[in-house]
Amino acid sequence: MSVLLTARPEILRRAVLCLALAFGLIGSGAQAQVTAFMQAVAEASFGDAALSAFYKENGYQPIWTGNSNKDKSRRAALLKTLATADAHGLPAKSYDAQFLQANLRSVRSERDLGRIEVELSRLFLQYATDVQTGILTPSQVDSGLVMEVPLRGRAQTLAAFAKSSPAGFLQSLPPSSPEYTRLMKAKFEMEKQLGQGGWGPKVPAKALKPGESGADVVALRNRLIQMGFMRRTAGQVYDGTMQAAVQQFQLIHGLNPDGVAGPGTMSEINVEAEERLAAIIVGMERERWINRPLGKRHVWVNLTDFTARIVDDGKVTFETRSVVGATDRDRRSPEFSDVMEFMVINPTWNVPRSITVKEYLPMLQKNPNAAGHLRIIDSRGQVVNRGAVDFTQYTPRTFPFAMKQPPSDGNALGLVKFMFPNKYNIYLHDTPSKNLFGREVRAFSHGCIRLADPFDFAYTLLARQTNDPEGLFKSKLATGIETVVPLDQPVPVHLVYRTAFTSAKGQMNYRRDIYGRDARIFSALQQAGVVLRAVQS
């Protein structure tokens, strides 16, 4: 490439001519048709496979810099769209419309025009990718972000744009989901709030309860008013009105709605508006990462909300509390999408290798009869006599056995698991540890998702394929035998992590960043040029 780009103009012109002849773009007697513009376009697009393919296909003709009305409308539509990029939480400086216009005005030759032509296409493709499927590569930000982003082909995107209405095509690029639209609106409203000074001073007290009064209660009152949870009042007592406001705050922040501003609630009340705006912007980026059809029926598991929902045609038809992976780095639940194919009633728990060697092997080395509820299995599938094995001779790498727990009421998976086979060995399941569902923060598992109401979850799934889903399920359960029940219609499953999301009516909800993932995402967005802005109303 370096030889070609540093070659003398005549040599480069001939190279472009040879390429054009090879691809049948011009006839052998038409050397004069290889213009300085075409040469510049070929040179500027060289090394970018998508741009090279597009311009070879269209004979190195302009789509932006010509004098036709179509070219003019494309330029105008792109410049107008780029000027509003920050509305999407994108790095506006990456699409500097004024700089681009200055470059257009500075064109002095056909070669200048050719270089600007390619730069406009490159800028268009950067914006199209950013607004459609995100600025960041998720797996480069956090190892738990293992979702597959639905990237579009760049050459195909440019070709489709060239054949479409420019303004309409650009407007169609962002996600069309109602959630994305509501987050955009919330972003603008929060920017206006910042323009008015945010939510005012933090509340100095670590905790307050109904019946109290004084300066700290006034500070709490003022902050709740600024947040929109209370009407303006001169009251200085933590009365019923304030208690109701605190309850409403707690509900949309996933807190226990007892109306008491305890330490956990007060910590969330004192989160600044800038941090909530950052969470909204991260939510928009996350929505771009999943910008594809979710499935008319799908399962939506929001890890930060500790819930699992079945959604039919955009409406939640079933919801249950969940327990998710603990906050330890090697136990966090990953984020990805897959397809649920079947459920297993009376499941066997095949203990993952990582748990076997990290947790159970040390126990067995101290006491061969430890974890007696589990069977130790050799390579032939036979149950091992614990008394005949010296477990101290093995390391996590050399331990030759597997461990299993047969079906039972005390099985770690409970009485049913829901399978969407994946390389992460993650699934949804029942659990005998029901007490954990009463906790406010429910991050305790090894990564799989435990459900509070697994039977009802199963009935809802089976209702699509039988008139008696409960009867079918219980008949299989009563056997005590491990039984696979296929789903006639496989259901997409999306494990997501949203610290900022909306209700159907547009009310913003916020959750704790339990794994610190959204903080890392926003830091990466800032490095990419995204900035928080305040809007003066």
N, C-alpha and C positions, 0 to 999 in steps of 0.2 A: 504493500500500500504506500509506503514512504517513497518508493521510487516513482510511482505513478503521480503522487501528489506534488513531488518536487521536480517533475519533468518540465522541460521547456514547453511553452504554450502550444507550439506546433506539434510536438510529440504527443501531448495530451489530447489535442484535437483529433489526431489520427487514431489514438486509442479509443476515443469515444465513437469515432466513425466506424471502427472495426466492430465495436460492440453493437452499434445500431444495425450494421449490415448483418451481423450474426443472428440477431433477433428479428430480422426482417422488418425493421422499423422504417428503413428508407431503401430506395432502389440503388443499384450500383452506379447509375449515372447521375446521382443526385447529391454529390458531395457538397455542393454549395448550400444544401439545406441544413447541414450541421452548423448551427449558429453559435455565436458566443454564449447566448442564453442556454442552449441545450448543453453545451460543454460545461458551463458553470453548474447547471442542475446535476449533471452526472458526477461532477467532481464533489459537490457538496453532499450528495446523497450516498456517495461511495462509503462502504463500511457499515451502513445501516440497512440491513436486509429488507425491512419493510418498505422504507422509502425508495430504495433502489428498485425493488420489485414493482412498486406502484408507478414510478416514473418511466420505467422500461415499458410497462404495459400501456401507458397512455402516450408513448412516443415523445417523452420529455417535454410535454406541453404544459403550460401554466394552468393552475386552477384558482390561483389567488391574484397574480400580478398582471393578468391580461387587462385589456380595456373593455371587455364585454360586460354587460350588466350582471351576468352570473358571477364573474370574478369580483366585481365591485360589491355585490351583495354578500358574498362569502367573507370578504375582508371586513365589511361593516359588522356583520353578525358576530364574527370572531372577536373583534376588538370590543364590541359591546359586552359580550359574554365574559371575556377575560377581566374586564373592569369590575365585574361583580363576583369574582371568584371567592373573595373573603366571606361572602354570605354563606358559602358552603364549608367554612372552616378550612379553606385551602391556603397554601402559602402564596399570597397575592403577588409578592415580589418575583416569584418564578414566572409570572405571566405579565410582565410589565408592559401594559398597553401603550403607555406614553413613549417608552424607549423604542418600542416596535414602530410606532408612528414616526418617530424621529429618523429611524433607519429607512423607512419608506421614502421620507422626504429627501434623504441624502443620496438617493440612487442617482448615479451619474452615467452608468453604462449598462449594456445588456448583461454583462457578467455580474454586476452588482444586483441586477434584477433577478438573475438566476439564483444567486446565493440567498436573497431575501425570500424567494419562492420556496426554497427548501426549508428555510428557517421557520416560515409560517406553518408549513406542514408539520415540522417537528414540534413546534409549540402547540399546535392543535392536538397532536397525538398525546403529548404530555398531559395537557388539560383533560382530554377525553379519558385517559387511563386513570388519572387522579380522581376525577369526580365520579367515575363509573365504578371502579373497583378498588380505590384507595391509594393513598400516597405511600404507605409503608408496606413492606413485606412482613407479614405477621411473625413468621418463625424466626426472623432476625431480631425481633424485639424481645420475645419471651419464648422459651422452649415449650411452654404449655399451649402456645397458639399454633395448633397443628391443622387448622382448617385449610381446605383448598380454595383459594380465591378464584372466582370465575372470570379470569382474565379473557379479554376479547382480542382477536387477532388485529394487529396494528394496520397491516396492509389492507385487510378487509374493511376495517373501520374507515380508513381514508377513502377507499373506493366507494363505500356506501354513502359517505358524506358528499363526495363529488357528484353523486347522482340524485341527491335529495335537496329538499328545501333547507337552506343553511340554518335559518333561525329555528325551524322546527326540529332539525336534527340535534342541534346543540341543546335545546331545551329537553330533549328526550334522554340525554346522557345520564343525569343523576338518577339514583334509585327512585322508583315510582311508588315505593311502599308508603302507606299512611304514616308509619312511624318516622320515616325520614322527613316527611313534610312537617310533622308535628315538632320534631327536634329542631328543624330550621327555625320555626316560629318561636320556640322556646329560647333558642340562641339569641335571636334578635331582642326578645323581651328582657333577657338577662343582660345583654349589652346596654340596653336603655337603663336598667337598674344600676349598672355600674356608672353610667353617665350621670346618675343622680346621687352618686356617693355610696352605692352599695347598700348594705343593711345597717350601717351605723356601727357604733361601738359594740364590742363583745360584752357578754354578761360576765362580770367578775366572779360570781359565785360558782362553786363546783356543783352545787345542787340546791334546788328550791322545791318546796312542796306547798299544796293548798293551805291557805290560812296565814301564810307569812306576809310580811310587808316590809317596806324600806327601800333603800336606793337600789339594791340588787333586783328586787321585784320590778321596780320602775324600768331598769335596764332591760329586763326580760320582756316587759310589756312593749317597750319601744321597738325592740328587735322583731318581736312577733308582728307588730303593726307594719314595719317595713317589709317583712316577708309576705304580708298579705293574709295572715291568719287571724288578725283581729282588726276591728274597726277602731278608729281613733277614739281614745278615751283618756280621761284624767285620773282614772282609778289607780290606786297605789297598793292594792291588796291582791294577793293571789286568790282570786275569787272563782266562782263557777265559770264565768266567761273566759278567764284565762286558762282554767283547767281544760275547757272544751277546745280552746285554741291549741294547747299543748298536745291534746289527744289527736287532733287533726294533723299536726306536725308529725307526730309519732307514726300515724298510719301511713303517710306517704314516704316515710323514711325507714319502713320495715322494723319499727321498734314496738315494744310492748305498749299498747295504748292505754296506760293507766292514768294519764293526765298528770303524772308527777315528773318534774324536770330533774330526774336523778342524774348521776355522773355521765351515763351513756347518752342520755337525751341531751344534756347540756353540751356535751362534746360535739354532737351533731348540730345543735343550734348555733354554736360558735364557728362552724365552718364558714369561711368567707364566700361571698358571691363569686369571686374570681375562680375559686376551686370548683364550684358547681358549674360555672361556664366551661371550664376545662373538661369536666366530666361529660357535658353535653356534646362538646366538639369530638371527644373520643367516641361517644356513642354514634355520632354521624359517620366517623371513619369505620367503626365496626359494622354499621349498616351497609356501607359500601363493600366491605369484605364479603358480605353474604347476599350480594345483589343478584339474586336469581329466584325463580319460583321456589317457595318453601314446601309446597305440596298442599292440595286442597284440604287434606287431613294431615296434620303433622304433630309431633310431640316437641314441645318447647321447654327446655330445662334451663332456667336462669340460675347459674351457680350462686351469684351474690344475693339472690332473693330467696334461695332455699325452697324453690317450688318446682313442680313439674306439671305441665299443662297439656291437655289434648285440645288442639285447635281445629275446628271444622269451618271451612269457608270464612276464615278471618275472625271467628268468634270462639271464645274459650268455652268448651262444653264439659270439661272436667279439670279439676285442679286439686293437687294434694301437696302437702309439705314434703320436703326432702332433706336428707343429710348428704353433704357432699364431701369431697376429699379434704383432709386436714390441711392446715397451712404449712406444714413441713414441706420443703421443696420436693421431696420424692413421693409425696402423697397427694399433691394437688390434682384435682380433676382437670384433664385437658379440655380444650375447646375444639370441636369438630362436628361435622354432619355425617350421618350415615343412614341406613335404612333398617328399621326393625322388621325382622322376618318371621320370628316365632317366639313363643314363651315356653318355659320349662316349668312344669308343675312338679312339686316334690324334688327339687334339684339336688344334685350332689355338688358339694363345694370342692372343686379342684384348686387347692391352695396354690396361688401364684409362686413361682420359683423365688422371686425376690422376698416374699414374706416367709417362705419356708426356711431360707438360709439366714435371713437377717433376724428373724424373731424366734422361730421355733428351734433351729439347730442349737443356739446357745442354751436354751432351756433343756433340750435333750442331753446335752453334754454334762449338765449338772445333775439331771435326773431322767433316766431313760423312760420313765413312766409319765413324764410331763405331757400336757396336752393330750390326755387320754381319750378325748372325744374324737381325735383324728386317727385315721389309719395310715400307716406308713407302707408304701407300695414299692416293690422293686421293679426292675426293668421288664420282667415277665408279667407284670400285673398282679403278682401275688402279695398277700399281706405279710409283712415282715414281723418276725418274733422279736420284739424290742429287747428281750433279755439276752438275745444271742448276738447283739450288735454293740460294738464299742464306738459310740458316737464321737468320742474325743479324738479319734484318728482322722476325722474329716474336717476339711475347711469348707467355706462357702462355695469354693470352686470345685472341690472334689466330691461333695456330698452326692451319692448316687441314687437317692430315693426321691419319690414324690409323696405328697401327703394329700389325703382326701377326707372329707366329712360326709358320711352317707346321709340320705334324706331323713329329716326329723324335725320336730317342732323347734329344737334348739339349734338347727343348722344356721350357720352364719349368714346364709342367703335367705333365711326364712323358708317360706313354702312356695315361692314362685320367683322366677327371674325372667326378664324381658331382654331378648337378644337382638342386637344389631352388630353382627360379627365384625370386629375391627382389630387391627394389630396392637391396639393399646390395651386390649382385654378389659374394656369398660362396658358396663351394662347397667340396667336398672333392676332393682330387686327388693324383695321383702327383707325384714330383719327382725330378730327376736328382741332387739334393744329398743323398745318403744319409748323409753323415757327420754331419749335424746330429742324427740320431736317437740318437746315442750320448751326447748332452749330457744333463745332469741337468735343466737349465732350457732348454726348447725354444720360445722366443718369438723368431722370426726372420722370419716372413712379413709380407706386406702386409695380412693380415687373413684370407685363406683358410686352410683347414685342410689341411696336407699329411699324407699317410698313409705309414707305414713299410712296410705290406704291402697295397698297393692291389689287387693281383691277387687275393689271397685274400679281401679284402673284397668284390670283385666276384663271385667264385665263390659266396660265402655268399649274396649278394643274389639271384643268378641261379638258385640251387638250387631256389627256389620255383617256377620256371617252365620248367625243362628238366632232363632226366636227365643231361645232360653239360655242366654249366656251364663247366668248364675248356675243353672242346673248343669250345664256342660262342664263348667269349671269345677264345681263341687264333686261331680261324679269322678273326675280324674283325681282330684285331691284325696278322695276317700280311699283310693287304692293304696296309698302310701308308696306307690311305685313312681320312679322318675318317668315323666311323660312329656313328650314334645308336642305342642299344639301349634301348627303353622298358622300364620295369618294369611287368609285368602287374598287380602290386599295389603301388601307390605306398606309400612308407614314411615316416612322420613322422620328422623330424629335430629334435633339441633341442640347441642350443648353449647350454650352461650354464656357470656359474662358481661352483664350490663349494670353499671353503677348509676346510670342515668337513663331512664326510659319513661314512656308516657302511658297513660291510660287511654282508653278509646275516646274519652272526652277531652283529651289533651292535657290533663293534669300531670305535671312532672313528678316523677318518683325518683328517689335517690337511695342508694345502698352503699354500705361500707366496701372499700376496696380491699377485701380480705386477703388476697394474694399479692397485692401491690402491682398488679398487671396494668391497670389503667394509668397509674402514675408513670410507669415505664413507657407506655404508649404515648402519653402526652409529652414526656420529655423528648421522645423521638420525633414527634410532630414539631415541637419547637426547633429541634435541630434542623428539620426540613424547611423551616421558615414560617410555620404557623404562629400567629400572635393573637393574644387576647386584645379585644378592642372595646372601648366604651363609646356609646352612641349618645350624643346630646339630642334630647327630644325637642 
